[in-house]
Amino acid sequence: MSQKKNVTSQPQIILKQRLLYIDQLKGIAILLVVMGHFIQYNTVEGTDNALFAVIYSFHMPLFMFISGYVAQKTIQPVIFSNYFAFLKKKGISLLLPFFAWPLLVNPFFFSPRPVAYHPLDLMIQLVKEPSGGLWFLWFLFFLTLSFSLFLYMSNKLNKTKNIFYDIIMCLPQVGLLLLLRRTSIISYTDSFILYFIFFYLGVFISRFSIFTRFILNTAVFSFAFITFLVLDGWYSFTGPNNLLIKPILSVTAIISLYYIVNTIKWTAFTDKTIRHWGQNSLVIYTTQFSFIYLLSGNFILPALHFVPLFCITLFFSVIVIILCILIFKIVKLCAPLNLLLYGSRKTTD
């Protein structure tokens, strides 16, 4: 059994411990993503499914929270000594796969029949409506740029790291997003605002120990967990109250899972497996759609009760994740392909 230490003790190991927890959170989050897509495309109910609703009530806000948390830990003011190199690195790791999969992979390898191929039109469509592709990568790129702006302002104007000053640093960006929403220049502003909030929730919890201590409080966890269980039955993917209930469910789920991964004792195998998935979460995210598409229409589950559906979905999702990692290991042998599909120059672990 792997032992976990109190994250508030021994400051010199806090970063290491928290990143281990985050790898576990990422592993759980990517498993939920695959399970959600499997249910969506391989059950007769599709999105009108109780298990699907539970997963979709919080899984992408959880991913955005994790992304903000990691950004705070890994992106340092030193990037401003060569900001162009930082932009280039993020563009390669996020935008290159965002365009490569829908433009170069899916039309030729995972389309059920020959389709008219218009790459420029498809590229424009992806920019206008990224939800047609790997939208998380698109959002994450611009949220990372947003964080770099926040980091620059905070580093220059808030050297004491005052919480309230940092909140003020975020307000100009919030104002810009609200302006974009009002002008309707970008169709997906509402979604971006939602994920902006959860990204910066991760930033602030990672940045200020007072928030970490708060969500690691047993009473806070108990309240959050019970609230999630009570309210989740009211959520549906296309429900009219999602604007209110989804943020509540997402916050309570994030608090609950953050507490759980910081306190639960994992077996060595489970810990290694979940963290390995977390470390390869973007690889799994970009690749899993292809396997889901192959199954879609050829393997459709009938309406099932929650527990058997969960077990079947979990089984097939784990298989898909294993296949995704296997594909990645093969792709890594070809450096140009690895760069194109996964935005990575690494050819070894």
C-alpha positions in Angstrom: 0.0 0.0 0.0 1.3 3.4 -0.8 1.4 5.9 2.0 0.5 9.6 1.6 1.7 12.3 3.9 0.0 15.4 5.1 0.4 18.0 2.3 0.7 20.8 4.8 3.8 19.3 6.4 7.4 19.4 5.1 7.2 22.3 2.6 10.1 20.9 0.6 8.0 18.0 -0.7 4.7 19.7 -1.1 5.1 20.2 -4.9 6.0 16.6 -5.5 3.1 15.3 -3.4 0.6 17.6 -5.0 1.7 16.7 -8.5 1.3 13.0 -7.6 -2.2 13.8 -6.5 -2.8 15.7 -9.7 -1.7 12.8 -11.9 -4.2 10.6 -10.1 -6.9 13.3 -10.6 -6.0 13.4 -14.3 -6.1 9.7 -14.5 -9.6 9.6 -13.1 -10.7 12.5 -15.3 -9.5 10.9 -18.5 -11.2 7.7 -17.6 -14.5 9.6 -17.1 -14.0 11.3 -20.5 -13.6 7.9 -22.3 -16.6 6.4 -20.4 -18.8 9.4 -21.2 -18.0 9.2 -24.9 -18.5 5.4 -24.9 -22.0 5.9 -23.4 -22.8 8.7 -25.8 -22.1 6.8 -29.0 -22.6 3.2 -28.0 -25.9 3.1 -26.1 -29.4 3.4 -27.4 -30.0 6.2 -24.8 -27.0 8.2 -25.8 -27.0 11.5 -23.8 -30.3 10.7 -22.2 -28.7 8.3 -19.7 -28.3 8.6 -15.9 -24.6 7.5 -15.9 -23.8 9.8 -18.7 -25.4 12.7 -16.8 -23.4 12.0 -13.7 -20.1 12.0 -15.7 -20.9 15.1 -17.8 -22.1 17.1 -14.8 -18.4 17.7 -13.8 -15.8 15.9 -15.8 -14.6 18.7 -18.1 -14.7 21.4 -15.4 -12.5 18.9 -13.4 -10.1 18.8 -16.3 -9.9 22.6 -16.5 -9.4 22.8 -12.8 -6.5 20.4 -13.1 -5.0 22.3 -16.0 -5.1 25.6 -14.0 -3.6 23.8 -11.0 -0.7 22.5 -13.1 -0.2 25.8 -14.9 0.4 27.5 -11.6 2.9 24.8 -10.6 4.8 24.6 -13.9 4.7 28.0 -15.7 7.1 30.4 -14.1 8.0 34.1 -14.8 11.2 32.9 -16.5 9.0 32.3 -19.6 9.0 36.1 -20.2 12.8 36.0 -21.0 11.8 34.3 -24.2 8.0 34.5 -24.5 8.0 33.5 -28.2 9.6 30.2 -27.4 6.9 29.6 -24.8 4.2 30.4 -27.3 5.8 28.1 -29.9 6.0 25.3 -27.4 2.4 25.6 -26.4 1.3 26.0 -30.0 3.1 22.8 -31.0 1.9 20.7 -28.0 -1.8 21.9 -28.2 -2.7 23.4 -31.6 -0.8 21.0 -33.8 -2.8 17.9 -32.6 -5.9 20.0 -32.6 -5.7 20.5 -36.3 -3.8 17.3 -37.3 -6.3 14.7 -36.1 -9.5 16.1 -37.8 -7.5 17.3 -40.9 -5.1 14.4 -41.5 -6.2 11.4 -39.6 -10.0 11.1 -39.2 -11.0 11.8 -42.8 -8.8 9.1 -44.2 -8.7 6.4 -41.5 -11.8 6.7 -39.4 -14.5 7.9 -41.8 -17.1 5.2 -42.6 -17.2 6.2 -46.3 -15.3 8.5 -48.6 -16.1 12.1 -48.0 -15.4 15.3 -49.8 -12.1 16.7 -48.4 -11.8 20.5 -48.1 -9.0 21.1 -45.6 -9.2 24.9 -45.7 -12.9 24.9 -45.1 -12.5 22.3 -42.3 -9.8 24.4 -40.7 -12.0 27.5 -40.7 -14.9 25.5 -39.3 -12.7 24.2 -36.5 -11.6 27.8 -35.6 -15.2 29.0 -35.7 -16.6 26.1 -33.7 -13.9 24.0 -32.0 -16.4 21.7 -30.5 -16.4 19.9 -33.8 -12.9 18.6 -33.0 -10.6 18.3 -30.0 -12.0 21.5 -28.5 -10.2 21.0 -25.1 -6.8 21.6 -26.7 -8.1 24.8 -28.3 -9.5 26.1 -25.1 -6.5 25.1 -23.1 -4.1 26.9 -25.4 -6.0 30.2 -24.9 -6.4 29.6 -21.2 -2.7 29.1 -21.0 -2.1 32.4 -22.7 -4.6 34.0 -20.3 -2.6 32.6 -17.4 0.7 33.9 -18.8 -0.9 37.4 -18.9 -2.1 37.0 -15.3 1.3 35.7 -14.2 3.1 38.7 -15.8 0.8 41.2 -14.2 0.8 39.5 -10.8 4.6 39.1 -10.9 5.0 42.8 -11.7 2.3 44.3 -9.5 1.7 41.8 -6.7 5.0 40.6 -5.5 3.6 39.9 -2.0 1.0 37.5 -3.6 -2.0 39.1 -2.0 -5.1 37.1 -2.8 -7.3 40.1 -3.4 -4.8 41.7 -5.7 -4.6 38.6 -7.7 -8.3 38.5 -8.1 -8.2 42.0 -9.4 -5.6 40.9 -11.9 -8.2 38.6 -13.4 -10.9 41.2 -13.7 -9.8 42.7 -17.1 -9.9 39.3 -18.7 -13.3 38.6 -17.2 -14.5 41.9 -18.6 -13.1 41.1 -22.1 -14.9 37.7 -22.1 -18.2 39.4 -21.1 -17.7 41.9 -23.8 -17.1 39.1 -26.4 -20.2 37.4 -25.1 -22.3 40.5 -25.5 -21.1 41.2 -29.0 -21.5 37.5 -30.1 -18.3 37.6 -32.1 -17.4 34.1 -30.8 -20.2 31.5 -30.6 -18.6 29.5 -27.8 -18.0 32.3 -25.3 -20.4 30.9 -22.7 -18.5 27.6 -22.6 -15.1 29.4 -22.5 -16.3 31.6 -19.6 -17.4 28.5 -17.6 -14.0 26.8 -18.2 -12.1 30.0 -17.5 -13.7 30.0 -14.0 -12.7 26.4 -13.3 -9.2 26.9 -14.8 -8.6 29.8 -12.4 -10.2 27.9 -9.5 -7.3 25.5 -10.0 -4.8 28.3 -10.3 -5.9 29.9 -7.0 -6.1 26.6 -5.0 -2.6 25.7 -6.3 -1.3 29.2 -5.5 -2.7 29.8 -2.0 -2.4 27.2 0.7 -5.4 28.7 2.6 -7.7 27.3 -0.2 -5.9 23.9 -0.1 -6.4 23.6 3.6 -10.0 24.6 3.2 -10.9 21.9 0.7 -8.9 19.3 2.6 -11.1 19.9 5.7 -13.2 16.8 6.4 -16.3 18.8 7.2 -16.0 20.7 3.8 -15.5 17.4 2.0 -18.6 15.8 3.7 -20.8 18.8 2.8 -19.5 18.8 -0.8 -19.9 15.1 -1.3 -23.4 15.0 0.1 -24.4 18.0 -1.9 -23.2 16.3 -5.1 -25.1 13.1 -4.3 -28.3 15.0 -3.6 -28.2 17.4 -6.6 -26.8 15.2 -9.3 -30.1 13.5 -10.0 -31.4 16.9 -11.1 -28.9 17.3 -13.8 -29.4 16.3 -17.4 -27.2 17.0 -20.4 -29.8 19.2 -22.1 -31.6 20.3 -19.0 -32.9 23.9 -18.6 -31.2 24.4 -15.2 -27.7 23.5 -16.2 -26.4 27.0 -16.1 -27.0 27.0 -12.3 -26.7 23.3 -11.3 -23.6 22.3 -13.3 -21.2 24.8 -11.6 -22.5 23.6 -8.2 -22.0 20.0 -9.1 -18.6 20.7 -10.6 -17.3 22.5 -7.6 -18.6 19.9 -5.2 -17.2 17.0 -7.3 -13.8 18.7 -7.6 -13.6 19.3 -3.8 -14.7 15.7 -3.2 -12.2 14.1 -5.6 -9.4 16.4 -4.5 -10.0 15.3 -0.9 -10.2 11.6 -1.9 -7.0 11.4 -3.8 -5.2 13.2 -1.0 -6.4 10.9 1.7 -7.2 7.5 0.2 -4.7 4.6 0.3 -4.1 3.1 -3.1 -2.6 -0.3 -3.9 0.7 0.1 -5.7 -0.7 -1.3 -8.9 -3.8 1.0 -8.8 -1.7 4.0 -8.0 0.8 3.3 -10.8 -2.0 2.6 -13.3 -4.1 5.7 -12.6 -1.0 8.0 -12.5 0.2 6.5 -15.8 -3.2 7.4 -17.4 -2.9 10.8 -15.9 0.5 11.4 -17.3 -0.7 10.4 -20.7 -4.1 12.1 -20.5 -3.7 14.3 -23.5 -2.5 11.3 -25.6 -5.6 9.4 -24.5 -7.9 12.3 -25.1 -6.7 12.8 -28.7 -6.7 9.1 -29.6 -9.8 7.7 -27.9 -12.2 9.4 -30.3 -10.9 7.2 -33.1 -11.7 4.0 -31.2 -15.1 5.3 -30.1 -16.0 6.1 -33.7 -15.0 2.6 -34.8 -17.4 1.1 -32.2 -20.2 3.6 -32.8 -23.0 2.0 -34.8 -21.4 -1.5 -34.6 -21.7 -2.0 -30.9 -24.9 -0.5 -29.3 -25.9 -1.4 -25.8 -29.6 -1.6 -24.9 -31.0 0.4 -22.0 -29.4 -1.0 -18.8 -29.6 -0.3 -15.1 -26.9 2.0 -13.7 -24.6 -0.6 -12.1 -24.3 -3.1 -15.1 -23.9 -0.2 -17.5 -21.1 1.2 -15.3 -19.3 -2.1 -15.2 -19.6 -2.7 -19.0 -18.6 0.9 -19.8 -15.6 0.8 -17.3 -14.4 -2.5 -18.9 -14.5 -1.2 -22.5 -13.1 2.2 -21.5 -10.1 0.6 -19.9 -9.5 -1.4 -23.1 -9.7 1.8 -25.1 -7.2 3.5 -22.8 -4.8 0.6 -23.1 -5.1 0.7 -26.9 -4.5 4.5 -26.9 -1.3 4.2 -25.0 -0.2 1.3 -27.2 -0.8 3.5 -30.3 1.2 6.3 -28.7 4.1 3.9 -28.0 4.2 2.9 -31.7 3.8 6.5 -32.9 6.7 7.6 -30.7 9.0 5.5 -32.8 8.5 8.0 -35.6 9.5 11.5 -34.4 7.7 13.5 -37.1 4.4 11.6 -36.6 4.8 11.9 -32.8 5.2 15.7 -33.2 2.3 16.0 -35.6 -0.3 13.9 -33.6 0.8 14.5 -30.1 2.8 17.7 -30.2 5.8 16.0 -28.6 9.4 15.7 -29.7 10.1 13.0 -27.1 10.8 9.5 -28.6 11.6 7.8 -25.2 9.9 7.8 -21.8 
